[in-house]
Amino acid sequence: MALISVHLERTVDAVRAALPEDEIAEFDADMASTTDDEPQRTFDRWFARAVLNEAGLLADIKAGISHATGPLIPADVVLGVGWQERCEQLRAKYAA
């Protein structure tokens, strides 16, 4: 399994350049309307979208396509045999 690696400069111009054309106006409006205490959080949210777009994943995410990979591990292996019964016992205990 190959890891996706993307380097994107952390600037407004770099984010703007990496976003899909139809999202640039929304990004600009979002950045222009932030209050004094939230510009970094707003920028970080858009930076993540830009990185996803550069990685070629943003369109798939919007379309609901999952890129989760790897083998699934059965719950019995992770939690041990009888985990469902233990969960039910705990639920009954805390419900009482």
N, C-alpha and C positions, 0 to 999 in steps of 0.2 A: 504494500500500500504506500503510495507516494504522498507526502505531505504537501499541501499547497502553501507556497511562500510568496508573500507580496510585500514589497517595500513601497511605502507611499509617504512622501514628505508631509509632516504635520503642519500644513499651512492651509489657509482658506483657499488660496489659489490652486493648490494641489488637489484639495477635496473637490472643488468646483470642476477641475479638469477631469477628475475620475468618475464623477457622477453621470448617470444617463442624462441625455439632453432634456428630457421632460421633468427632471427633478431639480435642475439648477435654479430655476426661479423660486421654487419652494424653499430650497436651502438658503438663498439670498434673503428671502423674506423672514425666515426663521431666525437667521443670524441678526438681521436688522431689528427685530422686535424683542430680543432677549433683554431681560432686566439685568441690573448690575451684578447680581449674585448667581446667574445661571448661564452666562455665555460659554463657559468651559464644558458644562454638561451638554448643552445644545451642540457644540462643536464636536464633542466626543461621539455623540449619537450619529451625526452625519459622517464623521470620519469612518466609523465602523461600516456604514452603508457604502462609502466610497471604496474601502478595502474589499468588501464583498463583491462590489462591481468589478474591480480590477482583477479579482480572482475568478471572475466568470460565474459567480454563484448567486448574485442578487436576483437575476431574472428567474432562476430556478426556485429560489426561496419564495418569491412573489407568486409563482405558479404552484407552490405546494409540493415541489419535488424535493425529496430528502436525499442528502448525500451521506447519510450515516452509513458507515461501513464497518466491517469486521464481523466476526462470528458472534452469535448470541450465546450467552452462557445460561443454562437452565437455572431457574430459581432454586431448585433443590441442591444444586452444586454450590451456589453462593450462600444460601441461607440454611442449608442442611435439610435432610429429610424430616418431614413433619412440621415444617414451618407454618403451614396453613392452620394446623390445629393449635399451635402455640399462639398464633395471632388471634384466633377465636377465643382462646382462654384469656388472653390479655384484654380483649374487647369486653368480655363478660365481667372480668374483674373490675375494670374501670367504669363500666356501666352500673355496677351495683352500688 
